Amino acid sequence: MTNGSGTLGRLINKIDAVTEFVGRSISWLTLVMMIVMFAVVILRYLFNSGSIAMQESVMYLHATVFMMAAGYTLKHDGHVRVDIFYREMSPQRKAMVDFFGSIFLLIPVMIFMGMMSWQYVMNSWHVMESSPEAGGIPGVYLLKTLIIAMVALMLLQAIAEALRNLLLLMGKGSSVEHHVNEEKV
């Protein structure tokens, strides 16, 4: 491996490690979400009681899992894909499709989302936006901040995927084999 691909390989591995850590950590929130939802149902139907904050917390947890794990899902090739042609392609052609998809679609869309949502999130922080419901969670601005966090994590992983595929196209990808090859064998 040449020095340049070694540096890129280390960068890809570091980004992958961050993505893996965030994804695995966030996955525990699904258990918390299930417990809170169970408690909401028990309180409502057995004790005829309810909590707006508990109900909203399920939404907050779901949003956190969905948005913070998007990069992890990308890393593990879990996003929906129309792969009628893709699945029959050679690894080289798949790398080309993935590289150009990252460069011309994913990265620009993430940048656009970040630019369009920045002021929306900042306005929410400016007024310290809280739930419109009485007894709701007073942290809507935190929920909206997940948009920016998702964009950042997706951009990071998109860069790692583009670099990984670039190295594969250059024939220097043996040390940073595509994650799909490791996990689907």
C-alpha positions in Angstrom: 0.0 0.0 0.0 1.4 3.4 -0.9 1.7 6.2 1.6 -1.3 8.1 0.2 -3.6 5.1 0.4 -2.3 4.3 3.8 -3.3 7.8 5.1 -6.7 7.5 3.4 -7.1 4.0 4.8 -6.5 5.3 8.3 -8.9 8.2 7.8 -11.6 5.8 6.5 -11.0 3.5 9.4 -11.3 6.4 11.9 -14.5 7.7 10.4 -15.9 4.1 10.4 -15.0 3.7 14.0 -16.8 6.9 15.0 -19.9 5.8 12.9 -19.8 2.4 14.5 -19.5 3.8 18.0 -22.4 6.2 17.5 -24.6 3.6 15.8 -24.0 0.9 18.5 -24.5 3.5 21.3 -27.7 4.9 19.8 -29.1 1.4 19.3 -29.6 1.1 23.1 -32.2 3.9 22.9 -34.6 1.5 21.1 -34.7 -0.5 24.4 -35.4 2.7 26.3 -38.0 3.7 23.8 -39.8 0.4 24.1 -39.8 0.6 27.9 -41.2 4.1 27.9 -43.9 3.2 25.4 -44.8 0.1 27.5 -45.1 2.4 30.6 -47.3 4.9 28.6 -49.7 2.1 27.6 -49.8 0.6 31.1 -50.4 4.0 32.7 -53.2 4.8 30.2 -55.1 1.5 30.2 -54.5 0.2 33.7 -54.4 3.4 35.7 -56.3 5.8 33.4 -53.4 8.2 33.6 -51.1 9.7 31.1 -48.1 11.9 30.6 -47.6 14.2 27.7 -43.8 14.3 28.4 -43.6 10.5 28.4 -45.5 10.4 25.1 -43.2 13.1 23.6 -40.1 11.3 24.9 -41.0 8.3 22.7 -41.0 10.7 19.7 -37.7 12.2 20.8 -36.1 8.8 21.2 -37.4 7.6 17.8 -36.1 10.8 16.1 -32.7 10.3 17.8 -32.4 6.7 16.8 -33.5 7.4 13.2 -31.4 10.5 12.6 -28.2 9.6 14.6 -28.0 6.1 13.1 -28.4 7.2 9.5 -24.6 7.1 9.0 -24.4 3.7 10.7 -27.0 2.5 8.3 -25.1 3.9 5.3 -21.9 2.2 6.6 -23.7 -1.2 6.7 -25.4 -0.7 3.3 -28.8 -0.7 5.0 -30.5 2.2 3.2 -33.2 1.4 0.7 -31.8 0.9 -2.8 -33.3 -0.1 -6.1 -30.7 -2.7 -7.0 -32.1 -4.4 -10.1 -28.9 -3.8 -11.9 -26.6 -3.0 -9.0 -26.7 -6.5 -7.5 -25.4 -8.1 -10.7 -22.5 -5.7 -11.1 -18.9 -6.5 -10.5 -17.3 -5.1 -7.3 -15.5 -2.5 -9.5 -18.7 -1.3 -11.1 -20.4 -1.2 -7.7 -17.6 0.9 -6.4 -18.0 3.3 -9.4 -21.8 3.6 -8.8 -21.3 4.1 -5.1 -18.4 6.7 -5.6 -20.4 8.8 -8.1 -23.6 8.4 -6.0 -21.8 9.7 -2.9 -20.0 12.6 -4.8 -22.9 13.8 -6.9 -26.0 12.8 -4.9 -25.4 12.1 -1.2 -22.9 14.7 -0.3 -24.7 17.6 -2.2 -28.1 16.6 -0.7 -26.6 16.5 2.9 -24.9 19.9 2.3 -28.3 21.3 1.0 -30.1 19.8 4.0 -27.6 21.4 6.4 -27.8 24.8 4.7 -31.6 24.7 4.6 -32.0 23.6 8.2 -29.4 25.7 9.8 -31.5 28.8 10.3 -34.5 26.7 11.3 -32.5 25.1 14.1 -30.8 28.4 15.1 -34.3 30.1 15.4 -35.4 27.3 17.6 -32.3 27.7 19.9 -32.8 31.5 19.9 -36.3 31.2 21.5 -35.4 28.0 23.4 -38.4 26.4 21.8 -40.4 24.1 23.9 -43.4 21.8 23.4 -46.7 23.5 22.6 -48.4 21.0 24.8 -48.9 21.7 28.5 -46.7 19.3 30.4 -44.6 18.6 27.3 -40.8 18.4 27.0 -39.3 22.0 27.1 -36.5 21.0 24.6 -37.8 21.1 21.1 -34.7 23.0 20.1 -32.7 19.9 21.1 -34.9 17.7 18.9 -34.4 20.1 16.0 -30.6 20.0 16.5 -30.7 16.3 15.6 -31.1 17.5 12.0 -27.7 19.1 12.0 -26.1 16.2 13.8 -27.6 13.8 11.3 -26.2 15.9 8.4 -22.8 15.9 10.0 -22.7 12.2 10.7 -24.0 11.4 7.2 -21.5 13.7 5.6 -18.7 12.1 7.5 -19.7 8.6 6.5 -20.4 9.6 2.9 -16.8 10.9 2.7 -15.5 7.6 4.1 -17.6 5.7 1.5 -16.5 7.9 -1.3 -12.8 7.5 -0.3 -13.2 3.7 0.2 -14.7 3.4 -3.3 -12.1 5.6 -4.8 -9.3 3.4 -3.3 -11.1 0.3 -4.7 -11.3 1.9 -8.1 -7.6 2.7 -8.0 -6.9 -0.9 -7.0 -5.6 0.1 -3.6 -8.5 -0.9 -1.4 -7.4 -4.2 0.1 -6.8 -2.7 3.6 -10.1 -0.9 3.6 -12.2 -3.6 2.0 -15.8 -2.5 1.7 -17.7 -3.3 4.8 -20.4 -5.2 2.9 -17.7 -7.8 1.9 -16.8 -8.3 5.6 -20.3 -8.7 7.0 -22.3 -10.5 4.3 -19.9 -13.4 3.9 
